[in-house]
Amino acid sequence: MILIVIGYICEVTRDYIMNKVLFIFIILVGVLISSCVPHKKIVYLQNKSAATDSIQMVKESPKPYRVQINDILNIRVKALDQKSVSIFNPIGEDVLSASGEERAYFDGFTVDVHGQIRVPALGKISVLGYTTEEIENMLEKKLLEQEFKETANIFVTVKLSGLRYTATGEIGSPGTQVVYQQRMNIYEAIANAGEIPTTGDKTDVQIIRQYPTGQKIHHLDLTDRNVMNSPYYYIQPNDMIYVKPIKQKTWGTGTTGRESLTAIFSVLSVVTTIILLINR
């Protein structure tokens, strides 16, 4: 009689354990399946607002960039008599592009904390909040008033010494990037920083931008083609681009179907082993 009771208890216990293991297995499978990254969170420029495949165009041109504190301006002055304007141009400027970013830093005009630059013969000039074109006109006017005559044919060019931005978070090559072009959109900036991996959240990319009053955070959904209509589609100097990781990375589960299936088979193998040991 005692042996029968013990056998019954063992059988009930085994069924209980098997049911519990099966329940845990079902939960794990559900979690692993939900851990796959949906296709719609990976693809760029989806047409989320309409059923057509027409390409959305930018409604208006981006506003010109206005100079901020710590920007470095590359100023060049040309005239019929180039020797007369040599004081405004760095020595060996013909090989400036071959000398890299450091040469631009030492030869450029840095905007100080008061929003001013110090130009030879002209002294300190306020440039904070002006566009490069406005600064060109300002310098040309001052040179004609104080140093040269109209017959000198003064020609002034002002450019930013590279478009500098920082990419951080879930991105291929985090760090500071410098590109030598007038403007760059968010897709170009991310491609230049090594692209966003599958574990990065493309639906909420944050741009931390500098303003005279402080910093502001702007959000972009790169999976929606309407992002091209955003006023923050083009990055600006000193922008910081932050890409958050998706939840699947935090869970530590597979982000693709293959990875999830591998995890499921691993769990299934463990559960099967446990059941076989219990049956013994």
C-alpha atoms as one frame of an Amber mdcrd trajectory, in Angstrom:
protein
   0.000   0.000   0.000   2.811   2.389   0.893   4.545   1.632  -2.417   1.343
   2.411  -4.312   0.963   5.769  -2.536   4.610   6.630  -3.166   4.236   5.706
  -6.838   1.102   7.837  -7.119   2.856  10.815  -5.508   5.818  10.416  -7.862
   3.533  10.291 -10.885   1.597  13.386  -9.773   4.849  15.215  -9.036   6.253
  14.275 -12.454   3.095  15.472 -14.234   3.205  18.705 -12.243   6.841  19.316
 -13.115   6.254  18.489 -16.780   3.284  20.829 -16.967   5.282  23.557 -15.274
   8.216  23.046 -17.633   5.852  23.093 -20.614   4.278  26.323 -19.356   7.705
  27.936 -18.968   8.668  26.723 -22.437   5.557  28.300 -23.991   6.328  31.615
 -22.279   9.932  31.516 -23.493   8.848  30.787 -27.062   6.432  33.725 -26.925
   9.155  36.029 -25.653  11.613  34.894 -28.307   9.095  35.330 -31.106   8.240
  38.834 -29.906  11.955  39.647 -29.735  12.345  39.642 -33.517  12.773  43.151
 -34.909   9.778  43.973 -37.165  10.592  44.706 -40.806   8.878  48.106 -40.596
  11.388  49.231 -37.948  14.363  48.482 -40.187  13.477  49.951 -43.591  14.185
  53.618 -44.292  11.832  56.063 -46.052   8.588  54.111 -45.822   5.426  55.711
 -47.144   3.442  55.689 -43.900   0.946  58.409 -44.762  -0.338  57.241 -48.171
  -0.896  54.124 -50.259   1.000  55.401 -53.300   4.688  55.010 -54.038   5.246
  58.624 -55.041   8.399  60.215 -53.660   7.847  62.980 -51.164   9.752  66.134
 -52.010  11.125  68.684 -49.569   8.615  71.525 -49.411  11.102  74.321 -48.859
  14.848  74.870 -48.862  16.619  74.627 -45.506  17.307  77.908 -43.788  20.915
  79.131 -44.055  23.124  78.348 -41.094  23.890  81.196 -38.703  27.272  81.319
 -37.044  27.539  80.211 -33.415  30.135  80.539 -30.675  33.206  78.268 -31.176
  32.628  77.993 -34.928  35.790  78.296 -37.013  35.541  80.478 -40.118  37.770
  80.088 -43.122  38.217  83.608 -44.547  40.019  84.336 -47.812  40.551  87.751
 -49.442  41.503  88.121 -53.103  42.393  91.224 -55.128  44.075  92.277 -58.350
  47.283  92.752 -56.367  47.328  89.582 -54.282  50.330  90.743 -52.251  48.285
  93.618 -50.858  45.886  91.184 -49.187  48.438  88.584 -48.053  48.023  89.698
 -44.429  44.471  88.306 -44.463  45.429  84.911 -45.902  47.505  82.164 -44.229
  50.981  81.378 -45.496  50.940  78.445 -47.905  47.181  78.549 -48.381  47.541
  76.677 -51.678  48.228  73.482 -49.745  45.644  74.107 -47.027  43.394  71.233
 -48.089  46.319  68.803 -47.915  47.148  69.794 -44.342  43.881  68.568 -42.882
  41.656  69.677 -40.043  44.465  70.881 -37.789  45.661  73.441 -40.328  42.118
  74.786 -40.648  41.964  75.105 -36.859  45.164  77.149 -36.566  44.606  79.318
 -39.639  40.862  79.831 -39.169  39.053  82.559 -37.254  37.383  81.162 -34.137
  34.204  82.834 -32.898  34.858  83.703 -29.252  32.410  83.663 -26.328  31.318
  87.192 -27.221  30.428  86.167 -30.775  33.392  88.001 -32.320  36.360  87.219
 -34.557  39.623  89.171 -34.679  40.638  90.121 -38.229  44.009  91.709 -39.122
  43.751  95.501 -39.630  40.015  95.437 -38.930  40.091  94.339 -35.304  37.201
  92.561 -33.610  34.033  92.018 -35.642  30.753  90.618 -34.328  29.592  87.676
 -36.450  27.302  85.778 -34.060  23.975  85.006 -35.709  25.077  86.011 -39.216
  25.217  83.763 -42.271  28.513  83.289 -44.096  27.173  85.344 -47.001  26.301
  88.221 -44.674  29.784  88.055 -43.139  31.334  88.186 -46.618  29.423  91.373
 -47.418  30.292  92.861 -44.018  34.032  92.217 -44.397  34.116  93.432 -47.962
  32.398  96.666 -46.967  34.792  97.271 -44.052  37.860  96.574 -46.202  36.716
  99.059 -48.835  35.986 101.665 -46.177  39.222 101.265 -44.224  41.933  99.605
 -46.320  41.279  99.517 -50.070  39.702 101.419 -52.929  37.057 100.144 -55.339
  39.727  99.699 -58.015  41.371  96.980 -55.907  38.493  94.641 -56.804  38.344
  93.037 -53.367  36.707  89.609 -53.274  35.991  87.956 -49.912  34.930  84.352
 -49.288  33.812  83.015 -45.918  33.190  79.326 -45.239  32.878  77.154 -42.178
  36.035  75.101 -41.601  34.191  71.831 -42.026  30.808  70.617 -40.859  31.506
  68.983 -37.504  28.994  66.722 -35.745  29.020  63.892 -33.229  27.233  60.552
 -33.633  26.765  58.402 -30.553  24.683  55.541 -29.218  23.727  52.524 -31.327
  25.686  53.407 -34.475  28.472  51.792 -36.452  31.331  54.233 -35.761  30.452
  56.536 -32.871  32.507  59.676 -32.479  33.050  63.126 -33.965  32.954  63.479
 -37.736  34.100  66.413 -39.895  32.975  66.738 -43.504  34.024  69.478 -45.907
  30.771  70.420 -47.585  28.109  73.071 -47.136  25.261  70.855 -46.006  24.469
  67.242 -45.192  21.182  65.490 -44.476  20.584  63.060 -41.626  20.893  59.944
 -43.829  24.265  61.075 -45.192  25.465  61.886 -41.676  24.486  58.438 -40.375
  26.007  56.649 -43.383  29.222  58.599 -42.785  29.198  57.400 -39.152  28.924
  53.713 -40.023  25.139  53.249 -40.352  22.588  52.183 -37.735  22.681  48.428
 -36.984  19.564  46.318 -36.549  19.737  46.914 -32.806  19.375  50.707 -33.248
  16.017  52.468 -33.076  15.504  54.193 -36.444  12.041  55.394 -35.491  13.292
  57.877 -32.893  16.690  59.319 -33.752  17.477  62.322 -31.583  19.318  65.443
 -32.714  20.731  67.573 -29.900  21.217  71.048 -31.384  22.931  74.148 -30.048
  21.009  77.430 -29.852  21.931  80.822 -28.377  19.515  80.085 -25.537  20.806
  76.548 -24.926  20.358  73.034 -26.283  17.202  71.456 -27.690  16.400  67.855
 -28.574  14.601  67.105 -31.836  13.203  63.703 -32.839  13.273  62.151 -36.320
  11.607  58.974 -37.588  13.964  57.765 -40.310  11.587  54.990 -41.355   9.063
  57.605 -42.536   9.810  59.390 -45.808   8.039  62.489 -44.496  11.207  63.097
 -42.495  12.446  64.886 -45.633   9.946  67.644 -44.839  11.322  68.135 -41.336
  13.193  71.375 -40.546  15.807  69.147 -38.890  16.376  66.938 -41.944  19.669
  68.727 -42.627  22.165  68.635 -39.793  24.060  71.698 -38.599  27.581  72.197
 -37.234  27.975  70.973 -33.650  24.884  68.750 -33.813  24.900  65.579 -31.731
  23.056  62.584 -33.208  21.956  59.973 -30.675  20.525  56.573 -31.654  18.788
  54.591 -28.897  19.048  50.777 -28.698  15.856  48.828 -29.267  14.307  46.729
 -26.478  15.443  43.481 -28.078  19.075  44.366 -27.376  18.261  45.020 -23.715
  16.595  41.608 -23.464  19.661  39.957 -24.992  17.553  37.850 -27.384  17.842
  37.362 -31.132  17.046  40.319 -33.328  16.528  38.318 -36.521  14.394  35.283
 -37.323  17.452  33.033 -37.555  18.757  34.158 -34.176  15.365  33.689 -32.549
  14.949  30.184 -34.041  18.401  29.252 -32.757  17.419  30.415 -29.277  14.093
  28.527 -29.459  15.817  25.260 -30.480  18.300  25.704 -27.648  15.470  26.120
 -25.135  13.589  23.168 -26.669  16.677  20.969 -26.325  17.056  21.874 -22.658
  13.338  21.262 -21.931  13.427  17.901 -23.741  16.444  16.829 -21.713  14.690
  17.756 -18.464  11.565  15.791 -19.422  13.607  12.696 -20.337  15.458  12.858
 -17.029  12.148  13.153 -15.139  10.688  10.138 -16.988  13.657   8.054 -15.914
